[in-house]
Amino acid sequence: MKTIKKIALIIFSILAVLFLGFLALIYIPSLTFEPIAYKPIAPDYWPTEGFRISTPEKQGMDSAKLLEMLNTYETLHAEDPGFNIDSITIIRHGYIVADLYFNPLFPENTKHIIHSCTKSIMSALIGIAIEQGHIKDVDVPVIDFFADKEIPNMDPRMAEITLRDLLSMETGWRSRDSFLYKHSGLFAAQRTDDWVKYTLSLPVDVKPGVRFDYSNLSSFLLSAIIQETTDMDTLAFARKNLFDPLGIKDVQWEFSPQGIAIGYARMWLKPHDMAKFGMLYLQKGRWNNRQLIPSEWVKESLTPHAYPKNYHDMLDENGKKDAEMSQRNWIATKFIRPFNDGYGYQWWLERDGTYTALGVGGQYIMVSPEENLIVVFTSQSKGMGVLKPAKLFHDNIRKAVVSDEEIPATPAAQKKLMAMAPPPALSLKTSEVPDLPNIAREISGKTYSLQANNWKYDNFRFHFEPGSDYASFSYTAKESDVVSYKIGLDGQYRFTKTEIGSFAAKGSWT
């Protein structure tokens, strides 16, 4: 019995030490770190007119390991159907070594929504505006940019928030407008007549510059500041100073009802153009022998100003800690979500020196200076699937870099990799068009109004023609957008170009 008690005591002591050690790991705040110091490797050409193609081996990468990455993706996709990649573009030493497309509706050279990758572009535009003298520096109080706006009952601490706090997501205000809060604060802003005024009316809970709290409205104000200080709308400013010099010609960016480009998201770019932006930062703001973004701004943007792992408390609408939501966020921040080591100026930073522009749904511009590597993912993933491109990047793609010099060719692996580049073809097999059910005749041509909703969809209408192999669907949104497109009824997609983008749709009766 004494022996059993002694063994139990030893086991208990070991477990106690492990548990205390585990707690220590959890509660020690993230240590500060500096981004990797590197000297950019100048490319032997500038891809303004387009990237050149190379085999992986010519750029020191192993085609067989990239094929293993594709096998890993297929396995992860089979385990989690919510993990859906549309494209992967891998660039080393300025050359595309793999350009892979998985969705027939998003073939090469197609614009893709980039969601919050837009924020990193906004950061670049602020740096350019400061360099041009439109903005003094990052220490200017935010309210100084909007001195002409009357904000009744403004929180006095709002005057302490600077441009720097917007860039590093450390405003201290209670916006509750990120995915963690199901964008409730963002929808509240969108229901108002003036998004800027709403944002400047937010309550401020803590001193600015202290707490990291991801906020879409912070990035929206960055866009509003560009328009206030440059006398240009943000898209026009971006075209002149960023997109045109990079050779990016096809950009779509949505505006608020007040005519301000939505700085936090709602931008569409082609994957190769996303890669150009990543290469611009890899080259520390230099492009074609012209310094588009000050190198010091790039350095400051990629320096961690906030440490997301240290801040996981979530607040309710009254500013009180929501214990259940905070617990879920604590687990996600500490153990699940990647890219939480540090946050710069609208960039996510990791201790290993890599940095990422990141958008919901799995949009990534990932840069690894150590390997002179840029990887772009576009995706329509959900749930945990949105985080899995990070696994492919770190566990497969970076490990495919085996040399800084050319390595022996592997023709069989190269050929297989090239064969997997195009997306699978859309099925051309048509199905028989069924007779229209009675409900189709009843609803055809009628307009149905919707209840008020966060996305401001107002009404919709179907139109069916007996014997036709497609139907027409139209709707109005945001009080001004009128969209109409075709829906294939024979198992085939119908493609329709509209003023707000292209649609591909097919449907069936159940």
Secondary structure, 3 states (H helix, E strand, C coil): CHHHHHHHHHHHHHHHHHHHHHHHHHHCCCCCCCCCCCCCCCCCCCHHHCCEECCCHHHCECHHHHHHHHHHHHHHHHHCCCCCEEEEEEEECCEEEEEEECCCCCCCCCCEECCCHHHHHHHHHHHHHHHCCCCCCCCCEHHHHHCCCCCCCCCHHHHHCEHHHHHHCCCCECCCCCHHHCCHHHHHHHCCCCHHHHHHCCCECCCCCCCCCCCHHHHHHHHHHHHHHHCCCHHHHHHHHHHHHHCCCCCEECECCCCCECCCCCEEECHHHHHHHHHHHHCCCEECCEECCCHHHHHHHCCCCECHHHCCCCECCCCCECHHHHHHHHHHHHHHCCCCCEECCCCEECCCCCEEEEECCCEEEEEEHHHCEEEEEEECCCHHHHHHHHHHHHHHHHHHECCCCCCCCCHHHHHHHHHCCCCCCCCCCCCCCCCCCHHHHHHCCCEEECCCCCCCEEEEEEECCCCCCEEEEEEEECCCEEEEEEEECCCCCEEEEECCEEEEEECCCC
